[in-house]
């Protein structure tokens, strides 16, 4: 047994070295997400020389492999192999000794290969890319993904007399026709019918966005209106899914006269739009129109994800010209400093950005499905293979879930906007460097933003890492409040108080040390949603209460159509 394991170990290490040195990119090229194949096609830093390993790590890994392989063999002979992974959690895997062994062997090999990836002697970015490539390959090669090895799917096929397989084929053909893997039963949702249902009206529109004003739910409202700028890479109704989990409805119920930017889903007519257009003709325009409708000298604003980056840039442009129309700003899981971008950093280098600039920097569209696929493959087991197994191997219809319906409702991006964003934020991180970036003819300097800000980050966020969200505190000069919530990029944000879920962390001494870890060392955990903390903060900056308006819009800005409007219903 020991000799066999030693031979397997030596063979695994040799094959792994060869794969990394010569063929590592091929492990991703089979994926449908174009950005993933772009990453591998434009990266050459792992092809030049043989891969070297940290020998101390290799020795520890080898000893652990031999020990675990011997334990697995003994457990398999006694019929007690129990693969500990949710992909193999059903009783069918445990009841089938061969399936249990194959799953356990896969998990052992997966742990070992990830250990080998971590043992590669290279710079941090190269190691991250190796790890990402190996993770994708391992996720795709799991025995649960294949009917011939999936004991659970086989058992279901027997119990249904083959009906599950027939339904799986139907599901696969349906998904091929719609162009993406179904994460939920999309036929059960309709924008404006059972998602995005908060009552309101479109009161302004141009070629980039519609501005929605919502009907007050209180007899009196705060004098300073509230404008939300959602991410343009998704539909705005992530903030208005159902009445019970709608941040928009929550704000309205708190007495804020609420407006929301609903981005247009770009088509060929917007293929030349730039970052400047989105800042000047959308974010700044939305601020101006909100002021014109309400008559308020200043407003409160919120930016979510990329919407926060756009809002922050717009405020810096306004500040550079001496304008301060926003009294306070909230940044939800948003990046102003792109030093820490997490897993997305594996895609970004000069070659990749230059390729995108050549492809669409002067015009064109980044298709929404490309972007959606890329984000899904950041969590391949949860957001890709889980549905491949359920939909196709087991013939299941995924349950209705409003958040996953929204996640599948993708949006395009104008090529010039996307190319500028890649270079000036993710690659060169210019926005947070005073005077380095020029937007709308103005030098960007976040130090000029002296307004109060509320900054929220999610602890397990893989899109905007908690350190990246916290970094904004180091660049904004006004009064600041930073709050960390539990969970990820979406679930951490969409966490209504009534659900009584999760926790959030606050720090009351007003100190913002250089790192998020140092901030957290002085923070205290609070049970439940961060929404109530934010509501109290926003109320303190909202001014006095006045009579709620009886109609939508004002003057030239009249109601155009009921919320949620036409733009959000356009498909990519």
Secondary structure, DSSP 4 states (H G I P E B T S, - for coil): -HHHHHHHHHHHHHHHHHIIIIITTHHHHTSS-HHHHHHHHT--TTTSS---B-HHHHHHHHHHHHHHHHHHHHHHHHT-----SGGG-SHHHHH-HHHHHHHHHHHHHHHHHHHHHHHB-S-HHHHHHHHHHHHHHHHHT-GGGSTTT-HHHHHHHHHTTTHHHHHHHHHHHHHHHHTS--SS-GGG--BTTTBS---EEEEEE-SSEEEEEEPPSSSEEESS-EEEE--TTS-GGGGSSSGGG-HHHHHHHTT--EEEEEE----GGGTT--HHHHIIIIIIHHHHHHHHHH--S-EEEEEETHHHHHHHHHHHHHHHTT---EEEEEEES--SS-S--GGGGGG-SHHHHHHHHHHHTTS-EE-HHHHHHHHHHTTHIIIIIHHHIIIIIS-PPPPP-HHHHHHHS---EEHHHHHHHIIIIIIT--TTSTTT-EETTEE--GGG--SEEEEEEETT-SSS-HHHHHGGGGT--S-EEEEEESS-TTTTTS--GGG--SEEEE--S----SSHHHHHHT-EEEES-SHHHHHHHHHTTS--EEEPPSSSSBTTB---EETT-SGGG---
